[in-house]
Amino acid sequence: MSLLNRQYSMLPGFRLAFGVSLFWLGLIVLLPFAALIVSTAGMGWGAFAHTLADGRVLASIRLSFATSLCAALINSAFGLLVAWVLVRYSFPGRRLFDAMIDLPFALPTAVAGIALTGLYAPSGLIGQWLEPLGLKVAFTPLGIVVALTFIGLPFVVRTVEPVLQGLEKEWEEAASCLGASRWQIARRVLLPTLLPSLLTGAALAFARGAGEYGSVIFIAGNIPRVSEIAPLIIVAKLDQYDLHGATAVAVVMLAISFVCLLLINALQWRVARRHGVGR
């Protein structure tokens, strides 16, 4: 069997394919990160610590990751619901509804930011009704969450959707015949299977949101220590020709994102192993 697989393999062999893949990964991903770290190392620990000790920088980093986490949690709930509707129901306009999910992928982020600002500004189509209620969205952290929710939704939907498509309805019917309630079916039958993919989608949405710039820059308002995101700090330092300061903030963002993704992947692996998903 192994000889047959080797003979009809589309790729020229594991060693060559692995070598080319590793080279490409290093060239596209690892090399820029290495250059970033080397550039930061040249500034010295004193200057590095001084840059990060700035209250404005710390506030922007906290805001970026906090809003990204909120948006990822929102997308986890509603993205699962949207994926469920797409997979389990047939309705007029389903293809159009499905295509709209990918709109944040195709739409330029700056266009999304302008559109959201126009909607949620105090004089906007939605903002004018929220303003009398004392709810201000644009130019606040809430506006950032709205923008990150918009750009992160497709990650959750497209990650969960294939798993839902492969989930047999007979499992739910068997559980129902055994007397399980809807909540028990959701918690004991559906959730264990969907949770690893749901965590993956949430992690992708979180990672995208942490470094998002175009869709956030307009609706955020960029008020220092209030609605100023970390990517804007990086751009501002580059405009001031402070390359070392910009790379210092970028390295911290990279390190925090890597740790968060590592923890989420570890949790995903643990959940999959516990419930036997993928075995």
CYANA upper distance limits for C-alpha pairs under 8 A (distance plus 0.5 A):
  1 MET  CA      5 ASN  CA      6.68
  2 SER  CA      6 ARG  CA      6.57
  3 LEU  CA      7 GLN  CA      6.58
  4 LEU  CA      8 TYR  CA      6.80
  5 ASN  CA      9 SER  CA      6.21
  6 ARG  CA     13 GLY  CA      7.89
  9 SER  CA     13 GLY  CA      8.07
 11 LEU  CA     17 ALA  CA      7.23
 12 PRO  CA     16 LEU  CA      7.18
 12 PRO  CA     17 ALA  CA      7.30
 13 GLY  CA     17 ALA  CA      6.52
 14 PHE  CA     18 PHE  CA      6.20
 15 ARG  CA     19 GLY  CA      6.44
 16 LEU  CA     20 VAL  CA      6.65
 17 ALA  CA     21 SER  CA      6.58
 18 PHE  CA     22 LEU  CA      6.48
 19 GLY  CA     23 PHE  CA      6.58
 20 VAL  CA     24 TRP  CA      6.59
 21 SER  CA     25 LEU  CA      6.56
 22 LEU  CA     26 GLY  CA      6.58
 23 PHE  CA     27 LEU  CA      6.59
 24 TRP  CA     28 ILE  CA      6.50
 25 LEU  CA     29 VAL  CA      5.96
 25 LEU  CA     30 LEU  CA      7.10
 26 GLY  CA     30 LEU  CA      5.00
 26 GLY  CA     31 LEU  CA      6.18
 27 LEU  CA     31 LEU  CA      5.89
 27 LEU  CA     32 PRO  CA      8.29
 28 ILE  CA     32 PRO  CA      7.61
 29 VAL  CA     33 PHE  CA      7.17
 30 LEU  CA     34 ALA  CA      6.52
 31 LEU  CA     35 ALA  CA      6.65
 32 PRO  CA     36 LEU  CA      6.68
 33 PHE  CA     37 ILE  CA      6.79
 34 ALA  CA     38 VAL  CA      6.63
 35 ALA  CA     39 SER  CA      6.56
 36 LEU  CA     40 THR  CA      6.79
 36 LEU  CA    247 THR  CA      6.80
 36 LEU  CA    250 ALA  CA      8.48
 36 LEU  CA    251 VAL  CA      7.48
 37 ILE  CA     41 ALA  CA      6.62
 37 ILE  CA    247 THR  CA      8.34
 37 ILE  CA    251 VAL  CA      7.20
 38 VAL  CA     42 GLY  CA      6.97
 39 SER  CA     43 MET  CA      7.79
 39 SER  CA    244 HIS  CA      7.37
 39 SER  CA    247 THR  CA      7.47
 40 THR  CA     44 GLY  CA      8.07
 40 THR  CA     48 PHE  CA      8.06
 40 THR  CA    244 HIS  CA      6.48
 40 THR  CA    247 THR  CA      6.30
 40 THR  CA    248 ALA  CA      6.16
 40 THR  CA    251 VAL  CA      8.06
 41 ALA  CA     45 TRP  CA      8.11
 43 MET  CA     47 ALA  CA      6.55
 43 MET  CA     48 PHE  CA      7.07
 43 MET  CA    244 HIS  CA      6.69
 44 GLY  CA     48 PHE  CA      6.66
 45 TRP  CA     49 ALA  CA      6.47
 46 GLY  CA     50 HIS  CA      6.63
 47 ALA  CA     51 THR  CA      6.62
 48 PHE  CA     52 LEU  CA      6.94
 48 PHE  CA    245 GLY  CA      7.91
 48 PHE  CA    248 ALA  CA      6.71
 49 ALA  CA     53 ALA  CA      6.45
 50 HIS  CA     54 ASP  CA      7.26
 51 THR  CA     57 VAL  CA      8.16
 51 THR  CA    245 GLY  CA      6.62
 51 THR  CA    248 ALA  CA      7.74
 51 THR  CA    249 VAL  CA      8.30
 52 LEU  CA     57 VAL  CA      6.74
 52 LEU  CA     58 LEU  CA      7.09
 52 LEU  CA    248 ALA  CA      8.06
 52 LEU  CA    249 VAL  CA      7.55
 53 ALA  CA     57 VAL  CA      7.91
 53 ALA  CA     58 LEU  CA      7.49
 54 ASP  CA     58 LEU  CA      6.91
 55 GLY  CA     59 ALA  CA      6.51
 55 GLY  CA    225 ARG  CA      8.22
 56 ARG  CA     60 SER  CA      6.74
 56 ARG  CA    224 PRO  CA      6.99
 56 ARG  CA    225 ARG  CA      6.06
 57 VAL  CA     61 ILE  CA      6.79
 57 VAL  CA    230 ALA  CA      7.49
 57 VAL  CA    233 ILE  CA      7.44
 57 VAL  CA    249 VAL  CA      8.21
 58 LEU  CA     62 ARG  CA      6.68
 59 ALA  CA     63 LEU  CA      6.57
 59 ALA  CA    225 ARG  CA      5.87
 59 ALA  CA    226 VAL  CA      8.17
 59 ALA  CA    228 GLU  CA      8.39
 60 SER  CA     64 SER  CA      6.62
 60 SER  CA    225 ARG  CA      7.06
 60 SER  CA    227 SER  CA      8.12
 60 SER  CA    228 GLU  CA      5.97
 60 SER  CA    229 ILE  CA      5.11
 60 SER  CA    230 ALA  CA      5.21
 60 SER  CA    233 ILE  CA      7.93
 61 ILE  CA     65 PHE  CA      6.88
 61 ILE  CA    229 ILE  CA      7.16
 61 ILE  CA    230 ALA  CA      5.60
 61 ILE  CA    253 MET  CA      7.88
 62 ARG  CA     66 ALA  CA      6.40
 63 LEU  CA     67 THR  CA      6.42
 63 LEU  CA    141 PRO  CA      8.09
 63 LEU  CA    227 SER  CA      7.86
 63 LEU  CA    228 GLU  CA      8.01
 63 LEU  CA    229 ILE  CA      6.75
 63 LEU  CA    230 ALA  CA      8.27
 64 SER  CA     68 SER  CA      6.58
 64 SER  CA    209 GLY  CA      8.21
 64 SER  CA    210 ALA  CA      5.97
 64 SER  CA    211 GLY  CA      8.23
 64 SER  CA    229 ILE  CA      5.89
 64 SER  CA    230 ALA  CA      6.61
 65 PHE  CA     69 LEU  CA      6.56
 65 PHE  CA    209 GLY  CA      8.49
 65 PHE  CA    210 ALA  CA      6.10
 66 ALA  CA     70 CYS  CA      6.81
 67 THR  CA     71 ALA  CA      6.60
 67 THR  CA    141 PRO  CA      7.68
 67 THR  CA    144 ILE  CA      7.16
 67 THR  CA    145 VAL  CA      5.80
 67 THR  CA    148 LEU  CA      8.12
 67 THR  CA    209 GLY  CA      8.48
 68 SER  CA     72 ALA  CA      6.56
 68 SER  CA    145 VAL  CA      7.46
 68 SER  CA    148 LEU  CA      7.05
 68 SER  CA    205 ALA  CA      8.27
 68 SER  CA    206 PHE  CA      5.72
 68 SER  CA    207 ALA  CA      8.20
 68 SER  CA    209 GLY  CA      5.51
 68 SER  CA    210 ALA  CA      5.99
 69 LEU  CA     73 LEU  CA      6.72
 69 LEU  CA    206 PHE  CA      6.44
 70 CYS  CA     74 ILE  CA      6.77
 70 CYS  CA    145 VAL  CA      7.25
 71 ALA  CA     75 ASN  CA      6.58
 71 ALA  CA    145 VAL  CA      5.96
 71 ALA  CA    146 VAL  CA      7.83
 71 ALA  CA    148 LEU  CA      6.28
 71 ALA  CA    149 THR  CA      5.26
 71 ALA  CA    152 GLY  CA      7.94
 71 ALA  CA    205 ALA  CA      8.36
 71 ALA  CA    206 PHE  CA      7.88
 71 ALA  CA    209 GLY  CA      8.34
 72 ALA  CA     76 SER  CA      6.54
 72 ALA  CA    149 THR  CA      7.49
 72 ALA  CA    152 GLY  CA      7.54
 72 ALA  CA    202 ALA  CA      5.72
 72 ALA  CA    203 ALA  CA      7.93
 72 ALA  CA    205 ALA  CA      6.15
 72 ALA  CA    206 PHE  CA      5.83
 73 LEU  CA     77 ALA  CA      7.15
 73 LEU  CA    202 ALA  CA      7.52
 74 ILE  CA     78 PHE  CA      6.78
 74 ILE  CA     79 GLY  CA      8.46
 74 ILE  CA    149 THR  CA      7.57
 75 ASN  CA     79 GLY  CA      5.46
 75 ASN  CA     80 LEU  CA      8.22
 75 ASN  CA    149 THR  CA      6.78
 75 ASN  CA    152 GLY  CA      7.35
 75 ASN  CA    153 LEU  CA      5.92
 75 ASN  CA    156 VAL  CA      7.12
 75 ASN  CA    202 ALA  CA      7.66
 75 ASN  CA    205 ALA  CA      8.43
 76 SER  CA     80 LEU  CA      6.55
 76 SER  CA    156 VAL  CA      6.85
 76 SER  CA    198 LEU  CA      7.08
 76 SER  CA    199 LEU  CA      8.47
 76 SER  CA    201 GLY  CA      8.02
 76 SER  CA    202 ALA  CA      6.42
 77 ALA  CA     81 LEU  CA      7.05
 78 PHE  CA     82 VAL  CA      6.62
 79 GLY  CA     83 ALA  CA      6.59
 79 GLY  CA    153 LEU  CA      6.45
 79 GLY  CA    154 PRO  CA      8.08
 79 GLY  CA    156 VAL  CA      5.92
 79 GLY  CA    157 VAL  CA      5.48
 80 LEU  CA     84 TRP  CA      6.59
 80 LEU  CA    156 VAL  CA      7.58
 80 LEU  CA    157 VAL  CA      6.83
 80 LEU  CA    160 VAL  CA      7.30
 80 LEU  CA    198 LEU  CA      8.07
 81 LEU  CA     85 VAL  CA      6.81
 82 VAL  CA     86 LEU  CA      6.76
 82 VAL  CA    157 VAL  CA      7.20
 83 ALA  CA     87 VAL  CA      6.66
 83 ALA  CA    157 VAL  CA      5.68
 83 ALA  CA    158 ARG  CA      8.07
 83 ALA  CA    160 VAL  CA      7.10
 83 ALA  CA    161 GLU  CA      5.77
 83 ALA  CA    164 LEU  CA      8.24
 84 TRP  CA     88 ARG  CA      6.26
 84 TRP  CA     89 TYR  CA      8.40
 84 TRP  CA    161 GLU  CA      7.89
 84 TRP  CA    164 LEU  CA      7.65
 85 VAL  CA     89 TYR  CA      6.00
 86 LEU  CA     90 SER  CA      8.06
 86 LEU  CA     94 ARG  CA      7.76
 86 LEU  CA     98 ASP  CA      7.49
 86 LEU  CA    161 GLU  CA      8.45
 87 VAL  CA    161 GLU  CA      7.39
 87 VAL  CA    164 LEU  CA      7.27
 87 VAL  CA    165 GLN  CA      6.71
 90 SER  CA     94 ARG  CA      7.27
 93 GLY  CA     97 PHE  CA      6.65
 94 ARG  CA     98 ASP  CA      6.53
 95 ARG  CA     99 ALA  CA      6.64
 96 LEU  CA    100 MET  CA      6.71
 97 PHE  CA    101 ILE  CA      7.35
 98 ASP  CA    102 ASP  CA      8.08
 99 ALA  CA    103 LEU  CA      7.45
101 ILE  CA    153 LEU  CA      8.02
101 ILE  CA    154 PRO  CA      6.20
101 ILE  CA    157 VAL  CA      8.31
102 ASP  CA    106 ALA  CA      7.19
102 ASP  CA    154 PRO  CA      6.45
103 LEU  CA    107 LEU  CA      6.28
104 PRO  CA    108 PRO  CA      8.27
104 PRO  CA    109 THR  CA      8.17
104 PRO  CA    112 ALA  CA      8.18
104 PRO  CA    150 PHE  CA      7.40
104 PRO  CA    151 ILE  CA      5.79
104 PRO  CA    154 PRO  CA      7.79
105 PHE  CA    151 ILE  CA      7.88
105 PHE  CA    154 PRO  CA      8.11
107 LEU  CA    111 VAL  CA      7.37
107 LEU  CA    112 ALA  CA      7.27
108 PRO  CA    112 ALA  CA      7.03
109 THR  CA    113 GLY  CA      6.71
109 THR  CA    213 TYR  CA      8.35
109 THR  CA    214 GLY  CA      5.27
109 THR  CA    215 SER  CA      5.08
110 ALA  CA    114 ILE  CA      6.76
110 ALA  CA    214 GLY  CA      5.06
110 ALA  CA    215 SER  CA      5.63
110 ALA  CA    218 PHE  CA      8.49
111 VAL  CA    115 ALA  CA      6.64
111 VAL  CA    215 SER  CA      7.71
112 ALA  CA    116 LEU  CA      6.60
112 ALA  CA    147 ALA  CA      8.47
112 ALA  CA    214 GLY  CA      8.42
112 ALA  CA    215 SER  CA      5.88
113 GLY  CA    117 THR  CA      6.56
113 GLY  CA    147 ALA  CA      7.55
113 GLY  CA    214 GLY  CA      6.96
113 GLY  CA    215 SER  CA      4.33
113 GLY  CA    216 VAL  CA      6.32
113 GLY  CA    217 ILE  CA      7.45
113 GLY  CA    218 PHE  CA      6.08
113 GLY  CA    219 ILE  CA      6.69
114 ILE  CA    118 GLY  CA      6.61
114 ILE  CA    215 SER  CA      7.98
114 ILE  CA    218 PHE  CA      6.78
114 ILE  CA    219 ILE  CA      7.90
115 ALA  CA    119 LEU  CA      6.82
116 LEU  CA    120 TYR  CA      6.61
116 LEU  CA    147 ALA  CA      7.62
116 LEU  CA    219 ILE  CA      7.27
117 THR  CA    121 ALA  CA      5.96
117 THR  CA    124 GLY  CA      8.19
117 THR  CA    138 ALA  CA      6.72
117 THR  CA    218 PHE  CA      6.94
117 THR  CA    219 ILE  CA      5.38
118 GLY  CA    123 SER  CA      8.48
118 GLY  CA    124 GLY  CA      5.75
118 GLY  CA    125 LEU  CA      7.76
119 LEU  CA    124 GLY  CA      5.13
119 LEU  CA    125 LEU  CA      5.51
119 LEU  CA    126 ILE  CA      5.88
119 LEU  CA    127 GLY  CA      6.74
120 TYR  CA    124 GLY  CA      5.87
120 TYR  CA    125 LEU  CA      7.37
120 TYR  CA    126 ILE  CA      5.90
120 TYR  CA    127 GLY  CA      4.64
120 TYR  CA    128 GLN  CA      8.17
120 TYR  CA    137 VAL  CA      6.44
120 TYR  CA    138 ALA  CA      5.90
120 TYR  CA    143 GLY  CA      8.31
121 ALA  CA    126 ILE  CA      8.25
121 ALA  CA    127 GLY  CA      5.60
121 ALA  CA    128 GLN  CA      7.85
121 ALA  CA    137 VAL  CA      7.62
121 ALA  CA    138 ALA  CA      5.59
121 ALA  CA    139 PHE  CA      8.38
121 ALA  CA    219 ILE  CA      8.48
122 PRO  CA    127 GLY  CA      5.20
122 PRO  CA    128 GLN  CA      5.59
122 PRO  CA    130 LEU  CA      8.31
122 PRO  CA    131 GLU  CA      6.54
122 PRO  CA    136 LYS  CA      7.84
122 PRO  CA    138 ALA  CA      7.88
123 SER  CA    127 GLY  CA      6.55
123 SER  CA    128 GLN  CA      5.48
124 GLY  CA    128 GLN  CA      6.03
125 LEU  CA    129 TRP  CA      8.15
126 ILE  CA    130 LEU  CA      7.07
127 GLY  CA    131 GLU  CA      6.41
127 GLY  CA    136 LYS  CA      7.76
127 GLY  CA    137 VAL  CA      7.66
127 GLY  CA    138 ALA  CA      8.32
128 GLN  CA    132 PRO  CA      7.88
129 TRP  CA    133 LEU  CA      7.86
130 LEU  CA    134 GLY  CA      7.15
130 LEU  CA    135 LEU  CA      5.74
130 LEU  CA    136 LYS  CA      7.14
131 GLU  CA    135 LEU  CA      5.95
131 GLU  CA    136 LYS  CA      6.36
136 LYS  CA    140 THR  CA      7.61
136 LYS  CA    142 LEU  CA      8.38
137 VAL  CA    141 PRO  CA      8.17
137 VAL  CA    142 LEU  CA      5.86
137 VAL  CA    143 GLY  CA      5.19
138 ALA  CA    142 LEU  CA      7.82
138 ALA  CA    143 GLY  CA      5.34
138 ALA  CA    219 ILE  CA      5.67
138 ALA  CA    220 ALA  CA      6.90
138 ALA  CA    221 GLY  CA      7.73
139 PHE  CA    143 GLY  CA      6.76
139 PHE  CA    218 PHE  CA      8.48
139 PHE  CA    219 ILE  CA      5.91
139 PHE  CA    220 ALA  CA      4.91
139 PHE  CA    221 GLY  CA      4.55
139 PHE  CA    222 ASN  CA      7.71
139 PHE  CA    223 ILE  CA      8.21
139 PHE  CA    227 SER  CA      7.26
140 THR  CA    144 ILE  CA      7.43
140 THR  CA    219 ILE  CA      8.25
140 THR  CA    220 ALA  CA      6.25
140 THR  CA    221 GLY  CA      7.36
140 THR  CA    226 VAL  CA      7.66
140 THR  CA    227 SER  CA      6.05
141 PRO  CA    145 VAL  CA      6.97
141 PRO  CA    220 ALA  CA      7.17
141 PRO  CA    226 VAL  CA      7.67
141 PRO  CA    227 SER  CA      5.88
142 LEU  CA    146 VAL  CA      6.84
143 GLY  CA    147 ALA  CA      6.81
143 GLY  CA    216 VAL  CA      8.49
143 GLY  CA    219 ILE  CA      6.35
143 GLY  CA    220 ALA  CA      6.50
144 ILE  CA    148 LEU  CA      6.65
144 ILE  CA    216 VAL  CA      6.30
144 ILE  CA    219 ILE  CA      7.17
144 ILE  CA    220 ALA  CA      6.09
144 ILE  CA    227 SER  CA      8.29
145 VAL  CA    149 THR  CA      6.45
146 VAL  CA    150 PHE  CA      6.76
147 ALA  CA    151 ILE  CA      7.01
147 ALA  CA    215 SER  CA      6.63
147 ALA  CA    216 VAL  CA      6.40
147 ALA  CA    219 ILE  CA      8.12
148 LEU  CA    152 GLY  CA      6.39
148 LEU  CA    209 GLY  CA      5.96
148 LEU  CA    212 GLU  CA      8.12
148 LEU  CA    215 SER  CA      8.25
148 LEU  CA    216 VAL  CA      7.89
149 THR  CA    153 LEU  CA      6.51
151 ILE  CA    205 ALA  CA      8.33
151 ILE  CA    209 GLY  CA      8.11
151 ILE  CA    215 SER  CA      8.43
152 GLY  CA    156 VAL  CA      7.72
152 GLY  CA    204 LEU  CA      8.30
152 GLY  CA    205 ALA  CA      5.02
152 GLY  CA    206 PHE  CA      7.99
152 GLY  CA    208 ARG  CA      7.50
152 GLY  CA    209 GLY  CA      7.39
153 LEU  CA    157 VAL  CA      6.89
153 LEU  CA    205 ALA  CA      7.66
154 PRO  CA    158 ARG  CA      6.29
155 PHE  CA    159 THR  CA      6.58
155 PHE  CA    201 GLY  CA      5.67
155 PHE  CA    202 ALA  CA      7.86
155 PHE  CA    204 LEU  CA      6.76
155 PHE  CA    205 ALA  CA      6.31
156 VAL  CA    160 VAL  CA      6.60
156 VAL  CA    198 LEU  CA      6.97
156 VAL  CA    200 THR  CA      8.18
156 VAL  CA    201 GLY  CA      4.55
156 VAL  CA    202 ALA  CA      6.48
156 VAL  CA    204 LEU  CA      8.29
156 VAL  CA    205 ALA  CA      7.54
157 VAL  CA    161 GLU  CA      6.30
157 VAL  CA    201 GLY  CA      7.96
158 ARG  CA    162 PRO  CA      7.70
158 ARG  CA    201 GLY  CA      8.32
159 THR  CA    163 VAL  CA      8.13
159 THR  CA    197 SER  CA      6.44
159 THR  CA    198 LEU  CA      7.51
159 THR  CA    200 THR  CA      7.65
159 THR  CA    201 GLY  CA      5.97
160 VAL  CA    164 LEU  CA      6.85
160 VAL  CA    194 LEU  CA      7.31
160 VAL  CA    197 SER  CA      6.00
160 VAL  CA    198 LEU  CA      6.40
160 VAL  CA    201 GLY  CA      7.71
161 GLU  CA    165 GLN  CA      6.74
162 PRO  CA    166 GLY  CA      6.88
163 VAL  CA    167 LEU  CA      6.77
163 VAL  CA    193 THR  CA      8.34
163 VAL  CA    194 LEU  CA      7.22
163 VAL  CA    197 SER  CA      7.85
164 LEU  CA    194 LEU  CA      7.92
168 GLU  CA    172 GLU  CA      8.30
169 LYS  CA    173 GLU  CA      6.86
170 GLU  CA    174 ALA  CA      6.41
171 TRP  CA    175 ALA  CA      6.72
171 TRP  CA    189 VAL  CA      7.76
172 GLU  CA    176 SER  CA      6.61
172 GLU  CA    185 ILE  CA      6.92
172 GLU  CA    189 VAL  CA      7.51
173 GLU  CA    177 CYS  CA      6.64
174 ALA  CA    178 LEU  CA      6.81
175 ALA  CA    179 GLY  CA      7.11
175 ALA  CA    180 ALA  CA      5.99
175 ALA  CA    185 ILE  CA      7.03
175 ALA  CA    189 VAL  CA      8.47
176 SER  CA    180 ALA  CA      5.48
176 SER  CA    181 SER  CA      7.24
176 SER  CA    182 ARG  CA      8.36
176 SER  CA    185 ILE  CA      7.97
180 ALA  CA    184 GLN  CA      6.24
180 ALA  CA    185 ILE  CA      6.71
181 SER  CA    185 ILE  CA      6.69
182 ARG  CA    186 ALA  CA      6.64
183 TRP  CA    187 ARG  CA      6.52
184 GLN  CA    188 ARG  CA      6.20
184 GLN  CA    189 VAL  CA      8.08
185 ILE  CA    189 VAL  CA      5.59
185 ILE  CA    190 LEU  CA      6.99
186 ALA  CA    190 LEU  CA      5.39
186 ALA  CA    191 LEU  CA      6.35
187 ARG  CA    191 LEU  CA      5.77
187 ARG  CA    192 PRO  CA      7.82
188 ARG  CA    192 PRO  CA      6.98
189 VAL  CA    193 THR  CA      7.62
190 LEU  CA    194 LEU  CA      6.64
191 LEU  CA    195 LEU  CA      6.01
192 PRO  CA    196 PRO  CA      8.26
192 PRO  CA    271 VAL  CA      8.26
192 PRO  CA    272 ALA  CA      8.41
192 PRO  CA    275 HIS  CA      6.68
192 PRO  CA    277 VAL  CA      8.28
193 THR  CA    275 HIS  CA      8.15
193 THR  CA    277 VAL  CA      6.79
194 LEU  CA    198 LEU  CA      6.46
195 LEU  CA    199 LEU  CA      6.52
195 LEU  CA    268 GLN  CA      8.25
195 LEU  CA    271 VAL  CA      7.96
196 PRO  CA    200 THR  CA      6.78
196 PRO  CA    268 GLN  CA      5.62
196 PRO  CA    269 TRP  CA      8.02
196 PRO  CA    271 VAL  CA      7.09
196 PRO  CA    272 ALA  CA      6.57
197 SER  CA    201 GLY  CA      6.70
198 LEU  CA    202 ALA  CA      6.64
199 LEU  CA    203 ALA  CA      6.52
199 LEU  CA    264 ILE  CA      7.53
199 LEU  CA    268 GLN  CA      6.79
200 THR  CA    204 LEU  CA      6.75
200 THR  CA    264 ILE  CA      8.29
200 THR  CA    265 ASN  CA      8.03
200 THR  CA    268 GLN  CA      7.86
201 GLY  CA    205 ALA  CA      6.66
202 ALA  CA    206 PHE  CA      6.49
203 ALA  CA    207 ALA  CA      6.57
203 ALA  CA    261 LEU  CA      6.90
203 ALA  CA    264 ILE  CA      7.17
204 LEU  CA    208 ARG  CA      6.60
205 ALA  CA    209 GLY  CA      6.52
206 PHE  CA    210 ALA  CA      6.64
207 ALA  CA    211 GLY  CA      7.40
207 ALA  CA    257 SER  CA      7.08
207 ALA  CA    261 LEU  CA      8.14
208 ARG  CA    212 GLU  CA      6.57
210 ALA  CA    257 SER  CA      8.16
211 GLY  CA    230 ALA  CA      8.36
211 GLY  CA    231 PRO  CA      6.83
212 GLU  CA    216 VAL  CA      7.31
212 GLU  CA    231 PRO  CA      7.78
213 TYR  CA    217 ILE  CA      6.28
213 TYR  CA    231 PRO  CA      6.64
213 TYR  CA    232 LEU  CA      7.65
214 GLY  CA    218 PHE  CA      8.21
215 SER  CA    219 ILE  CA      8.08
216 VAL  CA    220 ALA  CA      6.17
217 ILE  CA    221 GLY  CA      7.49
217 ILE  CA    222 ASN  CA      7.49
217 ILE  CA    232 LEU  CA      8.04
218 PHE  CA    222 ASN  CA      8.47
220 ALA  CA    227 SER  CA      6.00
220 ALA  CA    228 GLU  CA      7.38
221 GLY  CA    227 SER  CA      6.83
221 GLY  CA    228 GLU  CA      7.91
222 ASN  CA    226 VAL  CA      8.13
222 ASN  CA    227 SER  CA      5.66
222 ASN  CA    228 GLU  CA      4.83
222 ASN  CA    229 ILE  CA      7.78
223 ILE  CA    227 SER  CA      5.49
223 ILE  CA    228 GLU  CA      5.92
224 PRO  CA    228 GLU  CA      5.83
228 GLU  CA    232 LEU  CA      7.33
228 GLU  CA    233 ILE  CA      8.11
229 ILE  CA    233 ILE  CA      7.24
230 ALA  CA    234 ILE  CA      6.94
230 ALA  CA    249 VAL  CA      8.10
231 PRO  CA    235 VAL  CA      6.83
232 LEU  CA    236 ALA  CA      6.52
233 ILE  CA    237 LYS  CA      6.67
233 ILE  CA    246 ALA  CA      8.00
233 ILE  CA    249 VAL  CA      8.49
234 ILE  CA    238 LEU  CA      6.79
234 ILE  CA    245 GLY  CA      8.25
234 ILE  CA    246 ALA  CA      5.17
234 ILE  CA    247 THR  CA      8.07
234 ILE  CA    249 VAL  CA      7.12
234 ILE  CA    250 ALA  CA      7.51
235 VAL  CA    239 ASP  CA      6.70
235 VAL  CA    246 ALA  CA      7.83
236 ALA  CA    240 GLN  CA      6.88
237 LYS  CA    241 TYR  CA      6.78
237 LYS  CA    242 ASP  CA      5.53
237 LYS  CA    243 LEU  CA      7.33
237 LYS  CA    245 GLY  CA      6.94
237 LYS  CA    246 ALA  CA      5.91
238 LEU  CA    242 ASP  CA      5.93
238 LEU  CA    243 LEU  CA      6.22
238 LEU  CA    246 ALA  CA      6.66
242 ASP  CA    246 ALA  CA      6.79
243 LEU  CA    247 THR  CA      6.67
244 HIS  CA    248 ALA  CA      6.55
245 GLY  CA    249 VAL  CA      6.94
246 ALA  CA    250 ALA  CA      6.68
247 THR  CA    251 VAL  CA      6.47
248 ALA  CA    252 VAL  CA      6.90
249 VAL  CA    253 MET  CA      6.74
250 ALA  CA    254 LEU  CA      6.57
251 VAL  CA    255 ALA  CA      6.56
252 VAL  CA    256 ILE  CA      6.64
253 MET  CA    257 SER  CA      6.53
254 LEU  CA    258 PHE  CA      6.54
255 ALA  CA    259 VAL  CA      6.72
256 ILE  CA    260 CYS  CA      6.63
257 SER  CA    261 LEU  CA      6.59
258 PHE  CA    262 LEU  CA      6.49
259 VAL  CA    263 LEU  CA      6.68
260 CYS  CA    264 ILE  CA      6.70
261 LEU  CA    265 ASN  CA      6.50
262 LEU  CA    266 ALA  CA      6.61
263 LEU  CA    267 LEU  CA      6.65
264 ILE  CA    268 GLN  CA      6.54
265 ASN  CA    269 TRP  CA      6.59
266 ALA  CA    270 ARG  CA      6.64
267 LEU  CA    271 VAL  CA      6.60
268 GLN  CA    272 ALA  CA      6.60
269 TRP  CA    273 ARG  CA      6.52
270 ARG  CA    274 ARG  CA      6.50
271 VAL  CA    275 HIS  CA      6.72
272 ALA  CA    276 GLY  CA      6.16
272 ALA  CA    277 VAL  CA      5.28
272 ALA  CA    278 GLY  CA      7.52
273 ARG  CA    277 VAL  CA      6.99
